[in-house]
Amino acid sequence: MNSDDGQATVEYIGVVAVITLVFAAGAALTQGGLGPRVERAIARGICAVTAQQCSRLLANSIQPDLEPCPLARSDSTEEASLDIGVVRLAAKLGLAVERRSDGSVSVSFADTATAGAALGVGAHLQVGKIGASAEAELAGGFAITSGRLWRFRRAADAQRFIANYAGTQRLSGRLRAGLARVCEVCAALAGAPSRPPEADERWLSGGPVVGAKLGVSAGPSTAQVDALLKGSIGRRINATGTTWFMRIDARAQGQFDAFGKGADGQAETRALAALGVDRQGRPRTLRIVVERRLSSRSRDRTPSRLRALLGVDSAGDGDVFESESLFNLSTQGDVDAAARFLRATDSFDSAAVWAEAERLRESLASSAVQTVRHWSLSRSATAVGVGAALGVRLGADAQARDERQMLVGVASKLPSLGWLPRADCLAV
């Protein structure tokens, strides 16, 4: 027994000595600037091994390494289009809100103008969910988007901003604002919305868009398929520098309804490559995001009479899977590769830009901070319009869409560590 006690004492003293050496080394590393990294790694390891949320500990430990998580996103759009002959003109207003794990909220406004051509055969009449159509359509054009973004530290400030200025992102608000510019007296009568203050960030992008649609509907029955492909190149400007980006959106969806019962499915892929440069034009970060959306619906969808008259109905519930890689350009080779990507953007050759972005991503794969996110998705939509086509088209349409995303799961991977669950985000 005494021998065992003596052995245990020796082992205990050995463990204490090792712990003492570790903390002594940690103190030395702290003087050299590496201590905080070791401390954060230990904190994350404790939470992962013990399978605890450790929200406060993780939040404090990973903040210097990782950006705050987006927790919820909402996106509301209103769009109007006019077809005359083969010419199609369209305008879309967007309002997006993102809430993050540090309590901050960003609000962005986006205005998109599209001009192009459309050919089709058939006709449609739609008022909410009431209408009939039999159409086949092929369209293409060029879209330009300008946007503004405001950042708020508190959600209450963001809500006040939305209450005061969201009217500028509604078609009715733009109409009232137009009347106010024509007639001063009309400004008071029409209740034109106030113009928002200067934004924290602005962006401008442009690129081609093509789409096709085939559908037939009558009363309670609908069958429709459509597809869309859109590419754009642009830049964002804020107080710290400029971000050049390229984005590709691809969507395919189908819908079938018969007397209140039906199913629909929608698949979307969005890919973004963004290069950030400082105010002196030196490349600093590269962000690559790939987002895949899958939404479906296969339940009894008979709406109430009121909902049918208003034209509000679920337009799909599903999931969004997002993968993001953030590269800090820390070596001259990284900077040179990023510079080649930046030069490619000057040519507005989307294929060249994407190829350079892929080469840059591969060269930086070992140094990226990677994050994967799983979102729940819900949508709603309403529409009104009338049109007819026999080769050339004549018609006008308007629609409104609302989309909500809530974060379900998220994990991040630092270059020196494995995948870590972001309990600091989900425990907020």
N, C-alpha and C positions, 0 to 999 in steps of 0.2 A: 504493500500500500504506500509506504514511504517512498519507494522507488518511483511509483506512478506519480505521486504528488511532486516529487522532485523533477520528473520529466515534464510534467505540465507546467511547472514554474519556469523551467528553462525555455519551453516553447512560448509561454506567455511573454517572457522577457524579450525573446527574439521578435515576436510580432510587434511589441511596443517599439523596439529599436527600428524595425523596418518602417513603421508608421512615422516615427520621429524623423528618419532620413527623408521620407517622402515629403513631409511638411517643410523640412529644411530646404529641400530642393525646390519645393513650390515657392518658398519665400525668395530664394535666389532667382528663380525664373521671373517672379513678379518684378524684381528690380530690373530685369532685362526686357520686360514687356510681354513675356509669354504667359505669365501667371493667370491672367483673366481667361485665356483660352483653356488652360488646364482646368481651372475652376469650373468653367462652363461645361467642359466635357464630363467632369466628374458628376456635376449636378444632373446632366441629362442621363448619364449612365445609371445613377441611383434611381431616378424615376422610371427608366425603362426596365431595369431589373426587378424592381419591386412592384411593377405593374400598377403604379399609382398615377393619379392625374397630375399631382405636383404642379398645379397651374401657376401658383405664385412663384415657386422656385424656377420653373421653366421659363416663365415670362421674363423674370429678371436675368436668367442666364443666357437666353438665346437672342435677346433683343439686339445686341451688337452684331450678331452674325446674320440674322434673317430679318426680312421685312415683316411688318405686321400682316396677319392674315386677313383677306377679305372674308367677311362672314355672311353677308347678304347683298344681293344685287337686284335692282329693279330697273326695267327698261320699258318706257312708254313711247309709242310712236303714233303719229297721225300722218297720213299720206293722201295726196290728191293727184290724179292724172287726167290728161286730156288727149284724146286721139282725134286727129284731123287728117284724113287721107292716110299716108304712110308715116306721118310724123307723130311721135309721142313725146309729150312733155310731162314731167312729173316732179313733184316737190314733196320732201318728207322732213318732218320735224321730230326730233327725238329728245327725250329727257331721261337721263340715267342717274341712278343714285347707288353708291357703294358704301357700305358700313364695314369698318375694319376693327380688328381685335384691340387696338389701342384706344378705341373710343372715337376716333376721327371718322369723318364722313366726307366723301367727295360728291359733288353734283356737277354733271356735265350736260351741256346743250349741244346738239348736232343738227346742222341744216344740210340737206342733200338735194341737189338739183340734177336731174337726169334729162338728157335730150337724145333722141334716137329715132329708130324706125320700127314699125310693127306691122306684120301682115297676119291676116286671120280669115277664118270663115265661121259664120254663126252670129248669134246674138245673145244678149243677157239683160235681165232686169233684176235688180237686187235692192231690197229695203230691209236691212237687218238680216234676219234668217228667212224672210219671205221673198220668194222670187223664183225665176226659172232661167235656165241657160242651156245652150248647146254650142260649144265653141272649141275651136282649135286655133292656137296662136303661136307665132314665133317672133321674138322681139330682140333687139340689140341696141346698144347706145353707149354713151359715155357719161359717167357720174362724177360730180365734184362735191366733196363734203368739207364743210368748215365747222370747226368745233371750238368750244370754250369749256374750261373746267375751273371750279372753285373748290378750295379745301377748307374744311371746318374742323376745329378740334373737338367740338361738342355737337351731339345730335340735335340738341334744341336749336342751335344757331342755324344748322342746315334746314331744319323744318321751317323756321321763320323765313329763310331765303326762298325756299320753294313756295311758301304761301304768298310771298310778295311778287315773285317773278316767273312762276311756272306758266302763267298765262301767255308769255311771249313764245312758248313752245306749243301752242295750240293753234290750229287753223283759224278758229274763231277769233283768237287774240290777234293774229296777224292781220285779219280782215279789219278788226277795229283799229289797229295801229295804222293801217293804210288810210282809213277814213279820217283819222286824226291828222295825218299829214296833209290831206287835201283840204280839210276844213277845220279851223280852230274850234269852232263851236261844237263840231262833231266829236272832238276829243272828250269833252265832258259828257255829252249825251251817250256816246258809244262805250264809255268806260274803258279806254285804251289801257292796256297793261303797262306798268312802269318798266323802263329799261334797266337791266341789272348793272351793277358796278363792274369795274375792270376785272377781268378774269386773271387767275393765277397762272393759267396755262392756255395756250391756243394751238390748234393744229389745222392743217389743210392737206387734203389728199385728193387724188383723182385716178380714174382708171376705167377700163371697159367693163361692161356688164351684158350678159346674154341670158335669155331665158326662153322656155317653151312651156305650153300648157294645153291640156286636153281635158274637157269635162262636159258633163251633162247633168242637169238637175231639174226637178219639177216638184214643187210642193215639199213633202217630207222626205223625198228621196234625192240622193246626191252621189255622184261618182266622179272623181277628179284625180288627175295626176299632174304634177308640174315639177320643173327643175330650174335651177338658177346657178350661174357661175359668175363670180365677180372678182376682179383683181384691182389693187390700188397701190400707189406709191405716194408717200407724203412725209411731212415732218411736223414735229411738235416742238414748241418753244416755251421755255419757262425761265425763271430767274437764274438757274444754274447752268443752262446750256441748251443744246438742241438734240432732238432724237429723230433720226431718219428711219423710216420703217417701210416695210412692204407687207401687204396682207392679201390673202386669198380666201374667199368664201365660196363654198360649194354646198348646195342644198337639193335634196330630192324628197318629195312627199306624195302621199296618196291618201285618199279618203273615200269611204263608202258609207252611206246612210240609207236606211229604209224604214220609214215609219217609226222614227225615234230610236231605233237600234242600229248600231253600226260599229265601225272600227276605222282607225286611221293610224298612220305611221309617218314619222318624219325623221330624216337623218341629215345632219349637218356636220361639216368639217370646216374649221377656221384655223388658218395657220398664219402666224405673225413672226417676222424677224425685225428687231428694232435695235439700232446702234446709237448709243448715247455719246455725245461729244461735249466737252466743256466749252467755256466761253472763248477759249483760245483755239478751238477747233481740233483738240486732241482727243482721239477715241478713248473712252473710259469703260463702257459696259456694252455688252451684247445680250439681248434678251430674246429667246426663241420660245414661242408658245404655240402649242397645238391643242385645239379644243374639239372634242367630238360630242355631239348631242344626239340623243336618241329619245324620242317621245312617242307615245302610243296611247290609244284609248280604245277600249273594247267592252263598254258597259252600256246599260240602258241610259240613253241620254235624252229622254223625253223632257223638254223644258216646260216650265209653267207657261201659261198663256202670256203673262206679263213679260217674261224673259224672251219669249218668241217675238213679241211685238217690239221689244227694245233691241232685239238682235244680239243679245249677249249670251254666249255659250262657250263652254270650255273648248279650247282649240288644241288640247294635248297636254298630257302630264308625262314626265319622264325623268331622265337623268342626263347630267353633263359630266364628262370626264375630261379633265384639263391637266396637261403636263407642261411644266415651265422649266426652262434652264436659264440661269443668270450667270454670265461670265464676267468676271472682273479682269480687264486687260492689264495684266501685271508685268508682262515681258515685252521686249521690243518686237519679237516675232508676232506676238498677239496683236500689237498695235499695227504692225505692217499688214497683217491679214485683214484687220478691221478697216484700214485705209483703202485696201483694194475693194472691199465691199462698198465703202462710201463712194469711191470713184465710179463703181458700177451703177449706183443710183443716179448719177448725173446723166447717164445715157437713156434712162427710162426704159431700159430693156429688162422686163420683168424676169425673163429666163436667166439672164446673166446675173441679176441681183440675187435671185434665189440660189443659183449655183455657188456664188461667192459666199453667201450666208451658210450654206451647207458645209463648204470647205472650212470656213472659220469655225463652225460648230464642232467639226471633227477634230480640229487641231486643239481645241480648248476643252475637249470632253473630260479630261482628268481634273480640271480646275473649276468645274461648274458647281453652283449651288442649284440642286434640282428639287422641284416641288411637284407633287401630284395632288389634285383635288377632286373630290366627288361632290357634286351638287344635286339637289333635288330641283326639278323644273316644273313650273306650271305656267299655262298660257291662257289668254282669253282674247277674243277678237270680235269685231262687228264691222259691217260694211254697208255701203249704199252706192248704187250706180246703175247706169244704163248704157248700152252700146250695141253696135251691130257692125258686121264686117263681111265683105265679099271681096277678098284680096285687100283692098283699102278699108280703113276703119273710121268710124265716127262714134264718139261716146265720151263719157266722163264718169269717173269713179272716185270714191273716197273710202278710206278704211282706217280703223284705229286698232292698235294691238297693245296688249300689256303682257309683260313677261316677268316672272319672279323666280329667283334662284336662292336657295338656302344651302349653306355649307353643311355637308353630311360627314365627310372625312377628309383628312389632310395629313400628309407626311412629307418630310424634307430630308435631303441628304447633302451633307457638307463634304467637301473634298477629302477631309481627314477622318470622317466618321461614316458609319453606315446609315441606313434609313431610320429616322426617328419620328414617332407619332407626334404631331403638333398638339399636345394636350393643352398648351398655353392658349390655343385658339378655341378648341372645342369646349374648354371648361369655363370660357368667359361668360 
